[in-house]
Amino acid sequence: MTKPLSEMSLEELWQLFPIILKKHKTEYKEWYWEQKKNLLAALPEKYIERINHIGSTAVSGLLSKPTVDILLEISRKAGLTKVEAELKNAGWTLMHRNEKDQEINLVFNKGYTPHGFADKVFHLHLRYLKDWDELYFRDYLIAHSKIAEAYGELKKL
């Protein structure tokens, strides 16, 4: 019988969910749009400020973990407890919570199963609206393909 993820040790989790780098898939963009549509349906529109595809899968051709990262920025007026509950109802699992200095960083996932990764895996980064470095880094790599290629090589080390 397989243990629930919540009962596994860190060592067991690392074995079940190793960091694997793969060649970029054009489908990542479609996966993102699918999840964005689901997020828009799951949350009241007034709570959502912006939704962006971030991380290496947002940069065409970049070597990456096959995990689509999404940045969901919410209004400070949104009830965080309500947003968290709605995301859990929509199938997201809370992985990490960091709240300090009037800022939040909650990370949810989809696609982690007791048997390893599902075919589609997502990380959802929930934060208040702000200028986040991930957006600038993504845009820089998209605009500078040679630097993106060098960054992909660096990831192999």
N, C-alpha and C positions, 0 to 999 in steps of 0.2 A: 504494500500500500504506500502511495506517495504522500509525504508530509505536506501540510499546507505551507505556503511560502513564509507565512508569519512565524512558523516554528523552526525554520531552517537556520543553521549557523551561517556566518559570513562566508566561511570556507565552502559550504554547500551551495550557497547562492552564487559565488564566483565560478564554481564548476558548472552550474546549470546555466549561467548567463555570462560567458566569457566575453571579453572585448575582442571583437573580430572586425577587421577592416576589409571592406569590399569595394569593388569598382562601382562607380556611380550608376544608378538605375534611373532612367527617364521617368519611371513610374512614381518616384518619390513625390514629384509635383502633384500628380493625381491623388496620391494618398493624402497629401496635405489638404487639397481642396475638398476631399471627401470629409475629412475631420473638421475642417472649418465650417462646412455646411452643418454638420452635426452639432458643433458648438453653438452656432447661431440659433439652431432649433432648441437646444437644451437650456439656454440662458436668456433671460429677458434682455431685449435690445438695449435698454437704458443702462445696463451694467457694463456692456462691452464698449471699450474705447478703441482698441485695435487688436487685430490678429495677424501675426506674421509667421511665415516659414523661416526658421533660423537654423543655424548649425550647418555642418558640412553637406547634408543632403539638399540644402537650398542652393548649393553652388554646383552648376552643371560640370560634370567631369571630375569632380574632386573625390579622392579616396575618402571613404567615410565608414562609420559604423552604420549598419542598415537600420537606423532608428531615425524617424522623422521627428525633429524638434520643432515645437510650436510655441511661440510667445503669445500669451493671451494677457492683454493689459485691460484691467477693469477700472471702473470709476471708484474714487475714494468713497463715494456715496453708496456703493453696492454693499450689501451685507455680506461680509466675508463668510460667515457661517452658512448663509443661504447659498452662496456661489459654490462653496465646497460641497454641500449636500447635493446640489443639482449636478455637479460634475460626477460625483460618486453614483448618482442615479443613472447617469449617462454612460456608465461603464468604466470610468477612470478610477484608478487606485492611487491614493496619496502615498508618495514615497518619502517625501522630505518636506519639512516645514521650517522656515526661518522668518521670524518676525522681530524686527528691531528698528528703533529710530523712525517710527512712522512708515516703514517700508515692509513689504511682504515678499517672500519668495517661496511659493509652494510649488512642488514638482509632483506631477501625477504621471502615471504611465498607463499604457494599454499594450497588450501583447506579451505580457510575461505570464507564463502558465507553469503549473507544477511539473511540466515535462520539458521546459525550456521555452525558447522564443516562439511566438506564433509567426505566421507568414508576414504579418505587418506589425511593426512595433513603433510606438510613439512615446515621446516625452512631452508633457505639457507644462510649461513654465508660466505660472500665474503670478502677475505682479501688477502694481498700480502703474498708471500711465506715466511715462518718463522717457527721456532719451537713453536708451540702453546700448551699451557697447556692442552687443551681439549684432544689432542691426547695422551699425557702421562697419563692423568687421565683415559681415556677409556681403554688404554692398561693395566694399573695397576688393574682396576676392573676386566677385563677379566682374568688376571693372578691370582687374589686373590678372589675366589668366596665367601669366608666367609665375607670379607670386603665389597664386593658388596651387599651381603645380608643385612649386618648391615646398609649400606648406604640406601638401599631400605626402611628399617624400619625407619630410620631417616627422610626420605621424608614424612612419614605419620604424623609427628608431626606438 
